[in-house]
Amino acid sequence: MPTVGTLLAEESLGLTQVAGPSADRSITAAAVSELTFPGPWLQGGELLMTIGLLLEMSESTCRDYIDGLVTAGVAALAVGLGADLPHQSAPPVLAAAAERAGLPLLTVPDEVPFIAVTKAVYAQLAAEERRELEWAFDTQRSLTAAAVQPGGLPAILEAHHRASGCSAAVIDLLGRVLGAAGSAADTLPSRLGAVVESIRPSGLRAAGVDADPRVRREVHPLGSTRLRGWLLLEGRADRLASQAVTAGLISLLSLEIERRYTLDAAQRRRRRSTFDRLAHATVDDLTAARLLTAIGLSDQDLRCAVIAEDVDPLGLADDLATSLPDAMVRTADAAVQVALPAGVDLRTALSRIAPGRPAGIGIGVRPGALAISLAQASTALAASRLRGEPVVATDVASSRLILSYVPGQVLAGYADAVLGAIDASDQPELLSTLRTFLESNGVWETAADALQVHRHTVRNRITRIEQITGKRLDSAQDRFELWLALRVRDLARTESQTTIPLD
């Protein structure tokens, strides 16, 4: 891009700097104006030329004029000199105002018309654009050459880094780095994590930018028909052809990711077949270990998840298989089933790959018992549809979950019906004794120690409870009804601190 310095270096123009800073400023255009307040007609970055025809050479007028140019973003001011023009040398009062405001002030000699300076500015702009286009073509060739070599994603990113100086990283749907290049690449996933999350719901349709005057960071989605990951970039933002290069880089990286996915198709089919066999029925451990080893997986505890998807189950299955390298994936009944090592954080993975979809998650089991975990996940899926979030099978076994599906007024009425007689007795120690007795599994001595009373006192209180409620504590059904009523009240008291609604 032309600067004040490059224009001064053109001997044919004969320009001279008489005021302002010596540091070069970029010039984006050339303009001529004799207005005393030309700012509203300027866009910034201009070399503004004038003969000062209407400008009064007083200190206040020149100061206001220069300040207006600075506010408009003018890069430099040039005054035309000549025997038949208002000025034959730079006006001292104008030079003083330019020096004070830090605006470069140039003079144009009599024999050089303003059109010559204008042509020189645009000739330098054209030359810069030509250089940028040549750089873009060379960079594209380098990227293409890297793409056809066996280096994969890292080689393509390294070729881009050598040509542009930009740091770059490719991450998958779970935020794991698949390839990187450049000194800042290691920190890009953390620094651009918020940008990635903001555009994640838009899939392939959105990109993100985080820029300041010196550094520009970009996030671009990768993939052909489905989102496979993101390209993270950091570097200069002043190359005119950088967008064309970035578009080419995105295409090559997307092709490479899709190529890798296609190459893995045979392995995914083998894993799906193994999943079918293990999901059909339990098998012995040696058989399960042999099956897993044959498809490149280790013999370790597995757990299953079932994710509801009635729009594009095959697409979601592809996303899971691509993002979870140790997974077995299959589709069945408008849902996607996945089995993977028990240590994987499935909740987090599903929140990123299948956000908002109902999902049931089974417990970890030995590989031969995978069918059990799958059955649990299928059961938990029904609960997940009601709760609107992934549900683990162990949660389904909780009384809290069951009670959450019953209207709060119904539960409150049940508890009052069972415990109302105790409430009316005006003996609060009866409720605490009942609770402690049930929690002690009906062991008199344990309940007495917990209440710090004699066991005969516990017996007397339990007898009184049986008399006023009509329930017998030696009856399993009656004990359960009393326990459930107490549990309902516990949940009602803590409802404001839990996520389980009771009404």
FENUR-V331157 format. One record per residue. N is the residue number from 1. RES is the residue in one letter. D_CENTER is the distance of its C-alpha to the mean C-alpha in Angstrom with 2 decimals. Layout:
n=N res=RES d_center=D_CENTER
n=N res=RES d_center=D_CENTER
//
This chain:
n=1 res=M d_center=35.34
n=2 res=P d_center=38.82
n=3 res=T d_center=39.42
n=4 res=V d_center=42.40
n=5 res=G d_center=43.47
n=6 res=T d_center=43.51
n=7 res=L d_center=45.60
n=8 res=L d_center=47.99
n=9 res=A d_center=48.37
n=10 res=E d_center=49.71
n=11 res=E d_center=53.46
n=12 res=S d_center=54.41
n=13 res=L d_center=52.76
n=14 res=G d_center=54.52
n=15 res=L d_center=51.92
n=16 res=T d_center=52.40
n=17 res=Q d_center=50.08
n=18 res=V d_center=52.07
n=19 res=A d_center=49.50
n=20 res=G d_center=45.89
n=21 res=P d_center=43.60
n=22 res=S d_center=44.14
n=23 res=A d_center=40.47
n=24 res=D d_center=39.46
n=25 res=R d_center=37.42
n=26 res=S d_center=35.72
n=27 res=I d_center=37.52
n=28 res=T d_center=35.87
n=29 res=A d_center=38.98
n=30 res=A d_center=42.66
n=31 res=A d_center=44.32
n=32 res=V d_center=47.84
n=33 res=S d_center=48.66
n=34 res=E d_center=51.70
n=35 res=L d_center=50.10
n=36 res=T d_center=50.28
n=37 res=F d_center=46.78
n=38 res=P d_center=44.83
n=39 res=G d_center=41.35
n=40 res=P d_center=40.45
n=41 res=W d_center=41.14
n=42 res=L d_center=39.00
n=43 res=Q d_center=35.29
n=44 res=G d_center=35.11
n=45 res=G d_center=35.72
n=46 res=E d_center=39.21
n=47 res=L d_center=42.46
n=48 res=L d_center=44.69
n=49 res=M d_center=48.40
n=50 res=T d_center=51.32
n=51 res=I d_center=55.08
n=52 res=G d_center=55.00
n=53 res=L d_center=57.41
n=54 res=L d_center=56.51
n=55 res=L d_center=55.13
n=56 res=E d_center=57.50
n=57 res=M d_center=57.74
n=58 res=S d_center=57.66
n=59 res=E d_center=55.45
n=60 res=S d_center=53.66
n=61 res=T d_center=53.22
n=62 res=C d_center=51.82
n=63 res=R d_center=49.47
n=64 res=D d_center=48.08
n=65 res=Y d_center=47.85
n=66 res=I d_center=45.94
n=67 res=D d_center=43.58
n=68 res=G d_center=42.81
n=69 res=L d_center=41.98
n=70 res=V d_center=39.67
n=71 res=T d_center=37.86
n=72 res=A d_center=37.53
n=73 res=G d_center=35.94
n=74 res=V d_center=39.00
n=75 res=A d_center=38.85
n=76 res=A d_center=42.63
n=77 res=L d_center=45.94
n=78 res=A d_center=48.91
n=79 res=V d_center=52.43
n=80 res=G d_center=54.94
n=81 res=L d_center=58.38
n=82 res=G d_center=61.74
n=83 res=A d_center=65.41
n=84 res=D d_center=65.14
n=85 res=L d_center=61.85
n=86 res=P d_center=61.44
n=87 res=H d_center=60.52
n=88 res=Q d_center=61.99
n=89 res=S d_center=59.76
n=90 res=A d_center=56.60
n=91 res=P d_center=57.41
n=92 res=P d_center=57.29
n=93 res=V d_center=55.89
n=94 res=L d_center=52.99
n=95 res=A d_center=52.33
n=96 res=A d_center=52.35
n=97 res=A d_center=49.80
n=98 res=A d_center=47.50
n=99 res=E d_center=47.89
n=100 res=R d_center=47.08
n=101 res=A d_center=43.91
n=102 res=G d_center=42.74
n=103 res=L d_center=43.04
n=104 res=P d_center=44.63
n=105 res=L d_center=47.97
n=106 res=L d_center=49.60
n=107 res=T d_center=52.99
n=108 res=V d_center=53.85
n=109 res=P d_center=57.46
n=110 res=D d_center=60.03
n=111 res=E d_center=60.17
n=112 res=V d_center=56.42
n=113 res=P d_center=55.33
n=114 res=F d_center=51.93
n=115 res=I d_center=51.21
n=116 res=A d_center=51.52
n=117 res=V d_center=48.85
n=118 res=T d_center=46.62
n=119 res=K d_center=47.13
n=120 res=A d_center=46.38
n=121 res=V d_center=43.02
n=122 res=Y d_center=41.96
n=123 res=A d_center=43.42
n=124 res=Q d_center=41.26
n=125 res=L d_center=38.18
n=126 res=A d_center=39.13
n=127 res=A d_center=39.72
n=128 res=E d_center=36.31
n=129 res=E d_center=34.67
n=130 res=R d_center=36.82
n=131 res=R d_center=35.76
n=132 res=E d_center=32.07
n=133 res=L d_center=32.73
n=134 res=E d_center=34.68
n=135 res=W d_center=31.92
n=136 res=A d_center=29.46
n=137 res=F d_center=31.93
n=138 res=D d_center=32.55
n=139 res=T d_center=28.87
n=140 res=Q d_center=28.40
n=141 res=R d_center=31.42
n=142 res=S d_center=30.10
n=143 res=L d_center=26.79
n=144 res=T d_center=28.80
n=145 res=A d_center=31.17
n=146 res=A d_center=28.42
n=147 res=A d_center=26.95
n=148 res=V d_center=30.38
n=149 res=Q d_center=30.86
n=150 res=P d_center=29.90
n=151 res=G d_center=27.36
n=152 res=G d_center=24.32
n=153 res=L d_center=20.87
n=154 res=P d_center=21.88
n=155 res=A d_center=25.02
n=156 res=I d_center=23.42
n=157 res=L d_center=20.98
n=158 res=E d_center=24.02
n=159 res=A d_center=26.12
n=160 res=H d_center=23.66
n=161 res=H d_center=23.54
n=162 res=R d_center=27.36
n=163 res=A d_center=27.76
n=164 res=S d_center=25.27
n=165 res=G d_center=24.65
n=166 res=C d_center=20.86
n=167 res=S d_center=18.68
n=168 res=A d_center=16.25
n=169 res=A d_center=14.21
n=170 res=V d_center=13.19
n=171 res=I d_center=10.79
n=172 res=D d_center=11.12
n=173 res=L d_center=9.31
n=174 res=L d_center=9.62
n=175 res=G d_center=8.38
n=176 res=R d_center=12.12
n=177 res=V d_center=13.72
n=178 res=L d_center=16.12
n=179 res=G d_center=17.74
n=180 res=A d_center=17.85
n=181 res=A d_center=20.42
n=182 res=G d_center=21.30
n=183 res=S d_center=21.75
n=184 res=A d_center=18.34
n=185 res=A d_center=16.43
n=186 res=D d_center=16.21
n=187 res=T d_center=14.32
n=188 res=L d_center=11.80
n=189 res=P d_center=9.10
n=190 res=S d_center=9.55
n=191 res=R d_center=10.19
n=192 res=L d_center=7.34
n=193 res=G d_center=4.66
n=194 res=A d_center=4.74
n=195 res=V d_center=5.18
n=196 res=V d_center=2.81
n=197 res=E d_center=2.00
n=198 res=S d_center=5.39
n=199 res=I d_center=6.58
n=200 res=R d_center=5.93
n=201 res=P d_center=9.19
n=202 res=S d_center=11.03
n=203 res=G d_center=11.15
n=204 res=L d_center=13.39
n=205 res=R d_center=14.38
n=206 res=A d_center=11.98
n=207 res=A d_center=11.09
n=208 res=G d_center=9.95
n=209 res=V d_center=12.29
n=210 res=D d_center=12.82
n=211 res=A d_center=16.59
n=212 res=D d_center=19.70
n=213 res=P d_center=23.32
n=214 res=R d_center=23.28
n=215 res=V d_center=19.91
n=216 res=R d_center=17.43
n=217 res=R d_center=13.92
n=218 res=E d_center=12.38
n=219 res=V d_center=9.58
n=220 res=H d_center=11.41
n=221 res=P d_center=11.14
n=222 res=L d_center=13.85
n=223 res=G d_center=16.41
n=224 res=S d_center=19.61
n=225 res=T d_center=19.73
n=226 res=R d_center=16.63
n=227 res=L d_center=13.09
n=228 res=R d_center=13.52
n=229 res=G d_center=10.74
n=230 res=W d_center=9.63
n=231 res=L d_center=11.97
n=232 res=L d_center=11.25
n=233 res=L d_center=14.40
n=234 res=E d_center=16.30
n=235 res=G d_center=19.91
n=236 res=R d_center=22.57
n=237 res=A d_center=22.20
n=238 res=D d_center=25.98
n=239 res=R d_center=26.80
n=240 res=L d_center=28.00
n=241 res=A d_center=27.27
n=242 res=S d_center=23.84
n=243 res=Q d_center=22.17
n=244 res=A d_center=24.59
n=245 res=V d_center=23.87
n=246 res=T d_center=20.10
n=247 res=A d_center=20.79
n=248 res=G d_center=23.11
n=249 res=L d_center=20.75
n=250 res=I d_center=18.10
n=251 res=S d_center=21.02
n=252 res=L d_center=22.38
n=253 res=L d_center=19.22
n=254 res=S d_center=18.67
n=255 res=L d_center=22.34
n=256 res=E d_center=22.17
n=257 res=I d_center=19.42
n=258 res=E d_center=21.46
n=259 res=R d_center=24.59
n=260 res=R d_center=23.41
n=261 res=Y d_center=22.50
n=262 res=T d_center=25.99
n=263 res=L d_center=27.70
n=264 res=D d_center=26.29
n=265 res=A d_center=27.61
n=266 res=A d_center=30.94
n=267 res=Q d_center=29.47
n=268 res=R d_center=27.35
n=269 res=R d_center=30.60
n=270 res=R d_center=32.46
n=271 res=R d_center=29.93
n=272 res=R d_center=30.05
n=273 res=S d_center=33.83
n=274 res=T d_center=33.78
n=275 res=F d_center=31.51
n=276 res=D d_center=34.07
n=277 res=R d_center=36.86
n=278 res=L d_center=35.34
n=279 res=A d_center=34.22
n=280 res=H d_center=37.73
n=281 res=A d_center=39.53
n=282 res=T d_center=39.64
n=283 res=V d_center=41.02
n=284 res=D d_center=42.46
n=285 res=D d_center=40.37
n=286 res=L d_center=42.02
n=287 res=T d_center=41.34
n=288 res=A d_center=37.66
n=289 res=A d_center=37.28
n=290 res=R d_center=39.02
n=291 res=L d_center=36.82
n=292 res=L d_center=33.57
n=293 res=T d_center=35.02
n=294 res=A d_center=35.97
n=295 res=I d_center=32.38
n=296 res=G d_center=31.03
n=297 res=L d_center=29.79
n=298 res=S d_center=31.19
n=299 res=D d_center=33.41
n=300 res=Q d_center=31.38
n=301 res=D d_center=30.64
n=302 res=L d_center=28.39
n=303 res=R d_center=26.77
n=304 res=C d_center=25.95
n=305 res=A d_center=23.51
n=306 res=V d_center=24.34
n=307 res=I d_center=21.71
n=308 res=A d_center=23.14
n=309 res=E d_center=22.51
n=310 res=D d_center=25.39
n=311 res=V d_center=23.87
n=312 res=D d_center=22.73
n=313 res=P d_center=23.33
n=314 res=L d_center=23.90
n=315 res=G d_center=20.56
n=316 res=L d_center=18.76
n=317 res=A d_center=21.20
n=318 res=D d_center=20.27
n=319 res=D d_center=16.55
n=320 res=L d_center=17.63
n=321 res=A d_center=20.30
n=322 res=T d_center=18.17
n=323 res=S d_center=15.42
n=324 res=L d_center=18.05
n=325 res=P d_center=20.84
n=326 res=D d_center=23.30
n=327 res=A d_center=23.13
n=328 res=M d_center=25.84
n=329 res=V d_center=24.78
n=330 res=R d_center=27.02
n=331 res=T d_center=27.26
n=332 res=A d_center=29.88
n=333 res=D d_center=30.81
n=334 res=A d_center=27.75
n=335 res=A d_center=25.54
n=336 res=V d_center=23.85
n=337 res=Q d_center=25.16
n=338 res=V d_center=23.67
n=339 res=A d_center=25.46
n=340 res=L d_center=24.13
n=341 res=P d_center=25.10
n=342 res=A d_center=25.40
n=343 res=G d_center=23.52
n=344 res=V d_center=20.10
n=345 res=D d_center=17.75
n=346 res=L d_center=17.79
n=347 res=R d_center=16.31
n=348 res=T d_center=12.95
n=349 res=A d_center=13.19
n=350 res=L d_center=14.19
n=351 res=S d_center=11.58
n=352 res=R d_center=8.99
n=353 res=I d_center=11.75
n=354 res=A d_center=13.95
n=355 res=P d_center=12.45
n=356 res=G d_center=15.42
n=357 res=R d_center=18.05
n=358 res=P d_center=21.03
n=359 res=A d_center=21.39
n=360 res=G d_center=24.23
n=361 res=I d_center=24.17
n=362 res=G d_center=27.48
n=363 res=I d_center=28.74
n=364 res=G d_center=29.12
n=365 res=V d_center=32.42
n=366 res=R d_center=34.45
n=367 res=P d_center=33.80
n=368 res=G d_center=37.10
n=369 res=A d_center=36.21
n=370 res=L d_center=32.93
n=371 res=A d_center=34.54
n=372 res=I d_center=34.68
n=373 res=S d_center=30.96
n=374 res=L d_center=30.34
n=375 res=A d_center=32.86
n=376 res=Q d_center=31.23
n=377 res=A d_center=27.79
n=378 res=S d_center=29.52
n=379 res=T d_center=31.21
n=380 res=A d_center=28.09
n=381 res=L d_center=26.44
n=382 res=A d_center=29.05
n=383 res=A d_center=28.17
n=384 res=S d_center=24.45
n=385 res=R d_center=25.39
n=386 res=L d_center=27.17
n=387 res=R d_center=24.68
n=388 res=G d_center=21.55
n=389 res=E d_center=19.60
n=390 res=P d_center=20.08
n=391 res=V d_center=23.53
n=392 res=V d_center=25.05
n=393 res=A d_center=28.69
n=394 res=T d_center=29.96
n=395 res=D d_center=28.73
n=396 res=V d_center=30.91
n=397 res=A d_center=33.92
n=398 res=S d_center=33.48
n=399 res=S d_center=35.92
n=400 res=R d_center=33.23
n=401 res=L d_center=31.34
n=402 res=I d_center=34.63
n=403 res=L d_center=35.72
n=404 res=S d_center=32.48
n=405 res=Y d_center=33.57
n=406 res=V d_center=36.92
n=407 res=P d_center=37.39
n=408 res=G d_center=37.90
n=409 res=Q d_center=41.34
n=410 res=V d_center=42.54
n=411 res=L d_center=41.50
n=412 res=A d_center=43.09
n=413 res=G d_center=46.25
n=414 res=Y d_center=46.45
n=415 res=A d_center=46.15
n=416 res=D d_center=48.78
n=417 res=A d_center=51.12
n=418 res=V d_center=51.00
n=419 res=L d_center=51.05
n=420 res=G d_center=52.92
n=421 res=A d_center=56.27
n=422 res=I d_center=54.98
n=423 res=D d_center=53.49
n=424 res=A d_center=56.91
n=425 res=S d_center=58.82
n=426 res=D d_center=57.84
n=427 res=Q d_center=57.39
n=428 res=P d_center=53.79
n=429 res=E d_center=54.59
n=430 res=L d_center=54.88
n=431 res=L d_center=51.15
n=432 res=S d_center=50.16
n=433 res=T d_center=52.82
n=434 res=L d_center=51.62
n=435 res=R d_center=48.02
n=436 res=T d_center=49.13
n=437 res=F d_center=51.60
n=438 res=L d_center=49.04
n=439 res=E d_center=46.51
n=440 res=S d_center=49.41
n=441 res=N d_center=50.00
n=442 res=G d_center=53.45
n=443 res=V d_center=54.82
n=444 res=W d_center=57.25
n=445 res=E d_center=57.39
n=446 res=T d_center=53.58
n=447 res=A d_center=53.26
n=448 res=A d_center=56.20
n=449 res=D d_center=54.74
n=450 res=A d_center=51.38
n=451 res=L d_center=53.27
n=452 res=Q d_center=55.80
n=453 res=V d_center=58.72
n=454 res=H d_center=61.52
n=455 res=R d_center=60.83
n=456 res=H d_center=63.71
n=457 res=T d_center=61.86
n=458 res=V d_center=58.87
n=459 res=R d_center=61.28
n=460 res=N d_center=62.92
n=461 res=R d_center=59.66
n=462 res=I d_center=58.42
n=463 res=T d_center=61.81
n=464 res=R d_center=61.46
n=465 res=I d_center=58.00
n=466 res=E d_center=59.49
n=467 res=Q d_center=62.37
n=468 res=I d_center=60.39
n=469 res=T d_center=57.55
n=470 res=G d_center=59.58
n=471 res=K d_center=57.06
n=472 res=R d_center=58.23
n=473 res=L d_center=56.09
n=474 res=D d_center=57.65
n=475 res=S d_center=56.15
n=476 res=A d_center=52.73
n=477 res=Q d_center=51.98
n=478 res=D d_center=53.05
n=479 res=R d_center=51.10
n=480 res=F d_center=47.94
n=481 res=E d_center=48.49
n=482 res=L d_center=49.01
n=483 res=W d_center=45.95
n=484 res=L d_center=43.75
n=485 res=A d_center=45.10
n=486 res=L d_center=44.29
n=487 res=R d_center=40.75
n=488 res=V d_center=40.20
n=489 res=R d_center=41.28
n=490 res=D d_center=39.06
n=491 res=L d_center=36.00
n=492 res=A d_center=37.22
n=493 res=R d_center=37.59
n=494 res=T d_center=34.10
n=495 res=E d_center=32.37
n=496 res=S d_center=30.90
n=497 res=Q d_center=29.14
n=498 res=T d_center=27.85
n=499 res=T d_center=25.59
n=500 res=I d_center=28.60
n=501 res=P d_center=30.39
n=502 res=L d_center=34.15
n=503 res=D d_center=34.92
//
